[in-house]
Amino acid sequence: METVTRGSGNVFRDLGLADADVLQAKADLVFKISAIIEKRGLSQVEAAQILGVTQPKISALLRGHLDGFSLERIMRFLAALDQRVEIKVRPISRRDRAVAVA
């Protein structure tokens, strides 16, 4: 019989990675960047020009290669895409142990 283990809601934590909450926040924000680029019909070259990086950097970002991108830099990318980034601080509940980006 197979054993099923319920995930924490953070795949990085489930994999035992250090800085799992930061990695999840980055992934959530990059997902939003990807959706904005797609919605606007931007090519990677056009997105790179807006964000002030090269096309290969955009390609890496959109493929989930997050190592070269700090959380702060990703938030600056969102600002360059005319998005307002808000950071909320609140107590962690038992049901909400992961960093969430709304």
Secondary structure as GFF3:
##gff-version 3
##sequence-region A 1 102
A	DSSP	alpha_helix	11	14	.	.	.	ID=ss1
A	DSSP	alpha_helix	20	40	.	.	.	ID=ss2
A	DSSP	alpha_helix	44	51	.	.	.	ID=ss3
A	DSSP	alpha_helix	55	62	.	.	.	ID=ss4
A	DSSP	alpha_helix	71	80	.	.	.	ID=ss5
###
